[in-house]
Structure formats: structure tokens, C-alpha cells
Amino acid sequence: MTGSTRIDALVAEIGSTTTVVSAFSGVRGNDGRPRLLGQGTSLTTVQEGDVTLGVTAARRNLESHVGPLEPLT
């Protein structure tokens, strides 16, 4: 994917009011120095019965700050 940001880990925290997605690079590197690339937030969608909606919205919010992310493999 051209123009996308390489990430090693995408961590989602799903709470009762907000969902936070944090992107990290450097997790796989030999230097052992993970770096937080950014965070995105969204209102939680627990009450809607599908938390992936909030995770997707938080990822979109993250990408609005750091640019497109490569798909996780």
C-alpha cells in the first residue's frame, strides 16, 4: 500500500464510554524500542452490541492524524 504508515501493533481499548486505538511501530525491530505512532478515539458501541463499530471509528480517527495505516498481517 503506497503512502501508508507501517505499524507493528494496533491495540484497542474498549471501555464503557470510549474506545481508544493505539498504533505502535518498532515492536518487531531488533532495537526493542516500540514507538507510539498515535491514538484515535471514538464513543463506545458496546450498547449497540457490536464493539467493532467503535474500533473502526477510532481507527479512522487515528488515520486522520497519522495518515493511512497498512493492513495488519
Beta strands, then each sheet from edge to edge (+ up, - down):
strand 1: 9-14
strand 2: 18-25
strand 3: 35-43
sheet 1: 1+ 2- 3+
end
